[in-house]
Amino acid sequence: MFNIPKMMKGIYLTGHGGSEVLQYRDDISVPKPKDNEVLIRVAAAGVNNTDINTRTAWYSKNDNNDKDASWSGNALIFPRIQGADVCGVIVAVGNGVDNKRIAERVLVEPCIREADGQQLVTPWYFGSECDGGFAEFTTVSSDHAYPIQSELSDIELATFPCSYSTAENMLTRTKVSSKDTVLITGASGGVGSAAIQLAKARGAYVIAVTSPAKKHQLMDLDVDQVVFRDEKLLAVLGENSVDVVIDLVAGKQWPEFLDILKTQGRYAVSGAIGGALVALDIRSLYLKDLSFYGCTVLEPGVFQNLISYIEQQKIMPIVAQTFPLKEIYTAQEIFQKKQHVGKIVLTVAP
């Protein structure tokens, strides 16, 4: 049914460093699906913080030492094809996978629990511990390729997997409901704008932290209140005013999050673009009976919930800009400037 070439175009990550370690190639062998895997022809792939963090060895806790610089805390194997956000079509299947899956349009769940036909003790991330979607073809366990029925374009669908599953996981872990007031930091980014939509879908009161330049764009997402990132949260919101903090920034403002949280409040974090080291007064944690959630590995059912939200049109994509795959350097430079709202997407299919 599909003409599958022997070679493909893609982006090789050849080591840790700047954009010089990214190589656009047209001589990469097309992978073959192993047992219980599918081969996907990639149509579009989103750009994420995790791509850049992995490339620069930011995940290392030992001064960018490449021995612990992957998402899972292990050494990365080079060359690596990155790309966690993938929308595409299944064009071939390995042993153990029903041929009826061929021609399915799919989104890839980026938190990988199965690889090489085995359940992983420590989950991987797509495009980190295994090759991802910055290429014309990619393989993944059949269980991580979710069929999607939607009129949205491939570019629009590629905005969802990483950011929206991360946001949905944070809201799931903290049990956000219509009774909650939720503060979201980094609200204009991919995960932040996803968290706004998903929290509003639950009926929560949503406060977004952003820059003045992005206020009106976030108001279009129906946020209830906007706080500018250089404002003092205590002065604007008051002490004990928030049930849940969804944090993607951390940094020097972090101690204020504990002050604004109510007794038995919940704090979830899945990013630290403002700075990874923060000051914690342990008394705030135990005297207010706070609950902290580090959110990386997806809870069971989170990605299927996301697929359902998309198909029911309860959430919508936010595309900031698109670039062809070969312009990944420009796309990542613009991404790092953080002037956009939503997702930057690379188009892969010809």
Number of C-alpha atoms within 10 A of each C-alpha: 7 10 6 13 9 11 15 16 20 24 25 20 24 16 19 22 15 11 16 11 16 21 17 19 14 13 11 17 13 19 15 16 21 19 17 20 25 30 26 30 26 28 25 30 33 30 26 23 17 21 19 20 17 23 25 20 24 20 21 21 13 12 11 15 14 21 14 19 25 24 24 16 14 14 16 22 14 12 15 21 25 29 28 28 28 35 31 30 23 25 21 22 25 18 12 13 19 12 14 10 18 18 16 17 21 24 25 29 26 27 21 23 19 20 21 13 13 11 11 12 8 10 18 20 24 25 24 24 22 19 24 26 30 33 30 24 30 25 27 26 25 24 15 21 26 17 17 16 14 14 11 14 12 24 25 19 28 31 30 31 23 26 27 24 27 28 30 24 26 27 23 17 18 21 11 22 17 13 11 18 21 29 27 26 26 24 29 26 25 29 30 27 28 28 30 28 22 21 25 22 14 14 15 19 21 23 21 27 25 21 17 12 9 17 19 12 14 21 13 8 15 14 22 16 14 21 20 17 15 11 12 13 18 14 9 10 13 13 16 16 17 24 22 27 25 28 24 21 21 21 15 13 17 17 15 13 21 22 19 22 25 19 20 15 22 23 23 22 20 19 21 15 13 15 13 11 11 14 10 11 10 8 9 15 17 12 10 16 14 18 15 15 14 13 19 17 17 22 16 9 10 20 26 14 14 21 21 15 15 20 15 11 13 13 19 16 22 19 19 16 16 18 16 15 22 19 13 21 17 13 20 17 12 14 21 13 8 11 14 17 20 23 28 25 28 27 24 26 17 7
